[in-house]
């Protein structure tokens, strides 16, 4: 019964990926998360795209990750489990300091991995203050400007995500782009630090895109911004985040899928050996309409052809999915080169050459499919005749010219 359910799941997977996705998320941060209720903005964007976000948040003003690590409330929420993501955001200045200690972040990531084995950690990459950090400028000159502070924050959050195999919501990256290219969109509160409504909307679009792995552009929720400004922000997130997931995802939960195969003892039988890693369930698609949810598989084909075999491996959910495909050619009557006429390459992807003896130039030809239907015909007008056999899919065809009959395998 379980195998049938798995097969049904994978058959429906393309449709499921377009259907509603639900994410359960814990936000641990401070006022940068709390201002404008960032989690609710993410939920509203998700709803406008047909998805759903359920969340809890603990975001006291000025809280650091060290304070969250020492808080039984924060750690207790992590230990409750069942989170798809735990979002971590440190105090807005600390990660830009020369002596910043990543120990609290590392410890919270380890705790999340222990209590949420199918969940992930996502760091909230915050931005530099509008005019730099005047408070700490004298002691640490690199934070004196927005660019200096922002660059240090970006570097530190990248470092934490990489060393903890986590994901990033690269808010600072999109923030800098909007600030440089659309300065009329004010991202800051009057304090030059906290996010304005536009800044929080930008952050929410980044979180939605990373958590749901979907394009934010079709979202209709604007958080009260003008339609134009909201569209500019969503497009920027699409260009910098959605189109570059690999730049912000450093998890190592993706399955590594691969397999080998050998002919079996029976006619057209093949033995498939799974050599994948880091996957919990598998689905074989043998390319002839048959599938199997076994870890290793044996399959017998009923006719000669070129088949594409695909193995899909999953780990926890569709975010942890990978595939490997290989082609198998079955031909119980191998091609024997004719001394009179030659076809190469064979098997072919569609382009091939027919070579004739000079005396045979002008010979008529035809190509028929497995059902005997003529799919192409004409005259061989030269010694070397090039063909672009543009037929969809793979299959076995027969090339006939005069009294010569040869098999063409297209893959």
Phi and psi in degrees as a GROMACS rama.xvg file:
@    title "Ramachandran Plot"
@    xaxis  label "Phi"
@    yaxis  label "Psi"
@TYPE xy
-60.293  -41.7133  UNK-2
-62.3614  -40.4496  UNK-3
-63.6923  -38.5511  UNK-4
-66.006  -40.0346  UNK-5
-64.3227  -43.7734  UNK-6
-61.6938  -41.5158  UNK-7
-62.7373  -40.9919  UNK-8
-60.0956  -46.8634  UNK-9
-71.1424  -32.8877  UNK-10
-63.9278  -34.013  UNK-11
-91.527  -3.55159  UNK-12
-55.3406  -45.4421  UNK-13
-57.8595  -32.8537  UNK-14
-78.1389  -37.1691  UNK-15
-64.0123  -35.3235  UNK-16
-64.6526  -24.8983  UNK-17
-92.6019  -11.203  UNK-18
-85.7785  -176.26  UNK-19
-63.4683  135.099  UNK-20
-112.829  136.238  UNK-21
-113.992  131.195  UNK-22
-122.457  136.142  UNK-23
-110.91  117.422  UNK-24
-130.364  138.908  UNK-25
-109.128  122.499  UNK-26
-102.839  120.84  UNK-27
-118.498  115.008  UNK-28
-164.983  -135.885  UNK-29
-150.598  -148.708  UNK-30
-65.6346  -24.4843  UNK-31
-61.9906  -31.2051  UNK-32
-85.489  -35.1904  UNK-33
-75.5683  -35.7784  UNK-34
-59.6328  131.418  UNK-35
65.3482  7.9602  UNK-36
53.9644  66.5204  UNK-37
-51.5472  -45.8989  UNK-38
-57.5336  -38.1179  UNK-39
-68.8192  -34.9523  UNK-40
-62.2815  -42.3351  UNK-41
-60.9784  -42.5504  UNK-42
-61.4791  -41.291  UNK-43
-66.5467  -40.1496  UNK-44
-63.4254  -44.3338  UNK-45
-59.5772  -43.6287  UNK-46
-61.2213  -38.3521  UNK-47
-69.6782  -15.3034  UNK-48
-103.048  7.39727  UNK-49
84.7904  10.9645  UNK-50
-108.394  -178.782  UNK-51
-143.691  137.699  UNK-52
-122.374  121.109  UNK-53
-105.323  142.685  UNK-54
-153.188  159.588  UNK-55
-129.35  152.015  UNK-56
-143.472  146.754  UNK-57
-135.862  104.195  UNK-58
-137.167  58.6372  UNK-59
-62.8351  142.579  UNK-60
-56.8643  134.322  UNK-61
77.032  1.6289  UNK-62
-66.7034  141.308  UNK-63
-106.411  168.257  UNK-64
-66.9414  -29.5289  UNK-65
-62.1478  -39.9462  UNK-66
-67.4117  -38.0196  UNK-67
-65.4146  -39.7432  UNK-68
-63.6876  -34.0105  UNK-69
-84.606  -8.25876  UNK-70
-90.2295  122.114  UNK-71
-66.7102  -24.8843  UNK-72
-68.1516  -47.3072  UNK-73
-65.4586  -50.6411  UNK-74
-66.0524  -34.0152  UNK-75
-63.6223  -37.8757  UNK-76
-65.1719  -40.1184  UNK-77
-62.3219  -44.2418  UNK-78
-67.7153  -19.8154  UNK-79
-62.6155  -25.3779  UNK-80
73.1011  -173.008  UNK-81
68.9172  23.1112  UNK-82
-95.212  134.413  UNK-83
-74.6269  -37.9001  UNK-84
-140.151  143.771  UNK-85
-115.065  119.553  UNK-86
-95.1805  130.332  UNK-87
-117.32  127.294  UNK-88
-135.012  121.628  UNK-89
-86.285  170.046  UNK-90
-53.6661  145.375  UNK-91
-63.7237  -24.0691  UNK-92
-98.7097  -35.2326  UNK-93
-51.575  -47.0595  UNK-94
-63.9119  -14.1109  UNK-95
-88.6031  -3.39225  UNK-96
-79.9364  149.016  UNK-97
-62.404  -35.1139  UNK-98
-98.293  19.8232  UNK-99
-59.7858  135.822  UNK-100
-108.398  122.009  UNK-101
-85.1475  2.8992  UNK-102
-54.3322  -47.9231  UNK-103
-58.8113  -42.8815  UNK-104
-63.5232  -44.3995  UNK-105
-60.1727  -42.2013  UNK-106
-67.7061  -41.3825  UNK-107
-66.1934  -36.8537  UNK-108
-63.8529  -43.3149  UNK-109
-62.6203  -41.0039  UNK-110
-63.2404  -42.6919  UNK-111
-63.443  -41.7976  UNK-112
-62.6301  -34.8588  UNK-113
-70.9872  -44.246  UNK-114
-96.6933  -9.982  UNK-115
-134.069  70.6529  UNK-116
-60.6272  -23.8541  UNK-117
-103.716  5.76296  UNK-118
-97.1522  175.64  UNK-119
-135.672  158.391  UNK-120
-100.923  138.305  UNK-121
-127.824  124.225  UNK-122
-87.6481  139.331  UNK-123
-92.6869  99.2951  UNK-124
-75.4837  103.025  UNK-125
-86.3161  178.207  UNK-126
-113.875  165.992  UNK-127
-75.0342  151.716  UNK-128
-66.512  156.217  UNK-129
-54.5603  -39.9119  UNK-130
-122.034  26.9105  UNK-131
82.7847  179.586  UNK-132
-99.5089  90.8996  UNK-133
-63.564  -31.1907  UNK-134
-63.1483  -38.485  UNK-135
-110.002  9.05172  UNK-136
-61.7396  -44.0864  UNK-137
-65.3698  -40.0506  UNK-138
-78.7042  -26.8421  UNK-139
-144.208  82.5194  UNK-140
-52.3173  -32.107  UNK-141
-57.3953  -20.8349  UNK-142
-93.291  7.97295  UNK-143
-66.4025  -23.6463  UNK-144
-120.555  161.483  UNK-145
-57.8166  -48.3478  UNK-146
-60.9369  -44.4783  UNK-147
-63.2539  -47.8579  UNK-148
-65.5422  -43.7794  UNK-149
-63.7095  -40.5074  UNK-150
-64.2034  -40.0436  UNK-151
-67.0361  -40.989  UNK-152
-62.7704  -45.1286  UNK-153
-60.1007  -45.783  UNK-154
-61.6188  -43.5151  UNK-155
-68.2025  -42.4966  UNK-156
-67.3912  -35.1716  UNK-157
-62.1654  -44.4057  UNK-158
-59.3035  -45.8217  UNK-159
-66.2341  -39.4608  UNK-160
-65.9115  -42.0611  UNK-161
-65.7669  -47.9101  UNK-162
-72.8219  -17.5203  UNK-163
-107.959  9.39457  UNK-164
51.8473  48.3723  UNK-165
-111.648  -178.891  UNK-166
-105.62  161.615  UNK-167
-120.887  140.628  UNK-168
-101.001  100.562  UNK-169
-80.2871  59.6013  UNK-170
-59.2282  -41.7522  UNK-171
-60.7726  -33.8285  UNK-172
-66.1908  -46.3187  UNK-173
-70.4826  -36.6491  UNK-174
-56.3216  -49.1074  UNK-175
-62.7686  -39.8506  UNK-176
-62.1917  -46.9268  UNK-177
-65.4583  -42.4769  UNK-178
-59.4249  -38.9759  UNK-179
-79.2378  -39.3014  UNK-180
-100.078  -21.0791  UNK-181
-135.39  64.5138  UNK-182
-62.2161  -17.2144  UNK-183
-72.4145  -16.3063  UNK-184
-87.7419  106.541  UNK-185
-80.228  116.066  UNK-186
-93.9869  -13.9349  UNK-187
-104.37  150.81  UNK-188
-67.0037  167.689  UNK-189
-58.007  -20.4801  UNK-190
-75.702  -4.54173  UNK-191
70.6287  16.0183  UNK-192
-131.44  -61.9822  UNK-193
-71.0831  160.007  UNK-194
-78.5162  141.19  UNK-195
-75.1816  -175.374  UNK-196
-59.9906  -39.9236  UNK-197
-68.0009  -39.0919  UNK-198
-64.2309  -42.0972  UNK-199
-68.4764  -35.8619  UNK-200
-64.6513  -41.0459  UNK-201
-58.8294  -47.6621  UNK-202
-61.38  -41.9396  UNK-203
-63.7572  -38.6132  UNK-204
-64.3227  -38.4501  UNK-205
-63.489  -45.2447  UNK-206
-65.1097  -43.1553  UNK-207
-59.1198  -46.373  UNK-208
-62.0367  -43.403  UNK-209
-73.2467  -39.3891  UNK-210
-73.9914  -35.2779  UNK-211
-104.033  -8.57948  UNK-212
53.1963  45.4053  UNK-213
-129.738  154.537  UNK-214
-67.0904  126.06  UNK-215
-80.3784  -13.6976  UNK-216
-56.3267  -42.6704  UNK-217
-70.8994  -7.48841  UNK-218
-59.7468  141.645  UNK-219
-104.769  -13.6991  UNK-220
-74.3159  132.998  UNK-221
-119.023  -3.41003  UNK-222
57.5847  30.1927  UNK-223
84.4308  -1.71243  UNK-224
-75.962  164.228  UNK-225
-65.0029  151.633  UNK-226
-57.5101  -37.921  UNK-227
-66.7479  -48.7615  UNK-228
-63.6514  -42.0097  UNK-229
-63.036  -39.5205  UNK-230
-67.3357  -38.1377  UNK-231
-61.5519  -44.2402  UNK-232
-65.1612  -45.6135  UNK-233
-62.9333  -38.9268  UNK-234
-66.0401  -39.3998  UNK-235
-63.4459  -40.2973  UNK-236
-65.7713  -39.3643  UNK-237
-60.2232  -46.8788  UNK-238
-68.7222  -38.1471  UNK-239
-98.6124  -21.8474  UNK-240
-114.409  -60.4647  UNK-241
-59.6059  -39.8497  UNK-242
-80.444  -1.4259  UNK-243
-141.109  47.2128  UNK-244
-53.7501  -40.2373  UNK-245
-61.5195  -22.6837  UNK-246
-76.2865  -15.6079  UNK-247
-123.31  1.19868  UNK-248
-119.009  112.224  UNK-249
-115.584  20.5303  UNK-250
-69.4051  156.33  UNK-251
-122.535  35.8012  UNK-252
-99.3768  -3.88186  UNK-253
-67.7092  132.791  UNK-254
-64.1429  144.636  UNK-255
-104.883  107.741  UNK-256
-104.488  131.476  UNK-257
-162.659  160.235  UNK-258
-156.06  161.261  UNK-259
-122.032  165.914  UNK-260
-149.892  151.89  UNK-261
-141.014  151.501  UNK-262
-63.8167  143.622  UNK-263
-90.3559  -167.992  UNK-264
-82.5911  -21.6962  UNK-265
-94.4944  161.127  UNK-266
-61.4045  128.747  UNK-267
61.3693  21.4961  UNK-268
-92.6657  139.462  UNK-269
-130.75  142.794  UNK-270
-107.736  120.798  UNK-271
-106.522  125.903  UNK-272
-111.458  123.01  UNK-273
-82.7202  120.897  UNK-274
-118.602  31.4807  UNK-275
-78.3277  168.482  UNK-276
-139.994  149.972  UNK-277
65.9242  36.8401  UNK-278
-130.639  151.327  UNK-279
-106.081  -24.5555  UNK-280
-145.676  156.476  UNK-281
-136.834  156.145  UNK-282
-140.786  125.34  UNK-283
-95.686  132.953  UNK-284
-117.859  112.608  UNK-285
-83.8869  -0.682438  UNK-286
85.1488  -0.830177  UNK-287
-120.398  19.9115  UNK-288
93.4785  -4.34413  UNK-289
-105.167  146.994  UNK-290
-138.353  164.036  UNK-291
-149.897  143.726  UNK-292
-102.642  12.654  UNK-293
-70.7824  154.756  UNK-294
-66.2545  -49.4365  UNK-295
-113.224  157.566  UNK-296
-143.202  153.169  UNK-297
-126.162  130.469  UNK-298
-139.919  141.032  UNK-299
-114.777  125.245  UNK-300
-88.1828  157.659  UNK-301
-104.326  -10.382  UNK-302
-153.032  161.321  UNK-303
-72.8198  137.525  UNK-304
179.103  178.346  UNK-305
-103.207  120.452  UNK-306
-113.625  140.132  UNK-307
-98.5121  114.628  UNK-308
-98.6846  128.045  UNK-309
-122.388  129.156  UNK-310
-110.361  125.717  UNK-311
-111.609  131.057  UNK-312
-117.996  140.203  UNK-313
-127.085  154.277  UNK-314
-139.487  104.466  UNK-315
78.8056  -61.5575  UNK-316
-152.668  -172.503  UNK-317
-67.0735  -16.2534  UNK-318
-69.9672  -26.5682  UNK-319
-104.039  68.7694  UNK-320
-134.434  141.533  UNK-321
-150.515  160.564  UNK-322
-137.018  156.005  UNK-323
-140.358  133.453  UNK-324
-124.017  141.952  UNK-325
-141.387  153.409  UNK-326
-103.415  139.183  UNK-327
-120.265  130.682  UNK-328
-108.073  123.878  UNK-329
-113.358  121.651  UNK-330
-148.722  100.778  UNK-331
-76.5264  -12.5231  UNK-332
-122.15  85.156  UNK-333
-61.5328  154.892  UNK-334
-72.4148  127.798  UNK-335
-111.457  116.228  UNK-336
-54.9852  137.642  UNK-337
-90.9047  138.502  UNK-338
-69.2643  -16.5912  UNK-339
-92.6201  -36.8855  UNK-340
-142.215  142.23  UNK-341
-126.398  141.234  UNK-342
-124.631  128.166  UNK-343
-155.322  147.796  UNK-344
-74.2124  153.659  UNK-345
-153.48  107.733  UNK-346
-66.5197  158.662  UNK-347
-137.185  153.404  UNK-348
-83.0047  -10.8867  UNK-349
146.98  -27.0953  UNK-350
-97.5392  126.605  UNK-351
-151.051  165.067  UNK-352
-122.625  136.645  UNK-353
-106.322  121.658  UNK-354
-105.201  129.285  UNK-355
-116.61  151.302  UNK-356
-65.0455  149.869  UNK-357
-54.66  -36.5953  UNK-358
-68.9095  -15.7074  UNK-359
-97.2131  0.290813  UNK-360
-60.1867  136.729  UNK-361
99.2617  -3.29337  UNK-362
-66.5593  136.915  UNK-363
-78.568  150.974  UNK-364
-137.657  164.267  UNK-365
-150.837  152.334  UNK-366
-118.98  127.222  UNK-367
-119.258  151.155  UNK-368
-89.2554  -173.251  UNK-369
-65.9416  -18.681  UNK-370
-95.2547  4.72484  UNK-371
85.5395  7.67447  UNK-372
-84.1393  137.051  UNK-373
-75.7485  120.244  UNK-374
-107.51  -13.4495  UNK-375
-163.709  142.962  UNK-376
-154.577  164.197  UNK-377
166.014  -154.926  UNK-378
-124.854  140.528  UNK-379
-87.5485  105.596  UNK-380
-97.2147  -4.39557  UNK-381
-150.195  176.243  UNK-382
-67.2965  -41.3951  UNK-383
-113.365  116.691  UNK-384
-115.981  117.069  UNK-385
-92.1279  136.454  UNK-386
-123.485  138.714  UNK-387
-110.841  91.6766  UNK-388
-84.5551  80.9843  UNK-389
-85.1669  78.9394  UNK-390
-113.959  139.257  UNK-391
-69.437  145.669  UNK-392
71.8016  -167.693  UNK-393
-115.649  164.371  UNK-394
168.531  178.83  UNK-395
-107.927  130.043  UNK-396
-127.414  157.833  UNK-397
-113.141  126.196  UNK-398
-101.594  122.27  UNK-399
-121.333  132.411  UNK-400
-150.028  115.201  UNK-401
61.7888  -128.194  UNK-402
-98.3754  15.2973  UNK-403
-99.0569  131.444  UNK-404
-127.924  124.396  UNK-405
-135.521  147.767  UNK-406
-90.8492  137.593  UNK-407
-115.455  125.818  UNK-408
-103.428  115.583  UNK-409
-103.374  133.348  UNK-410
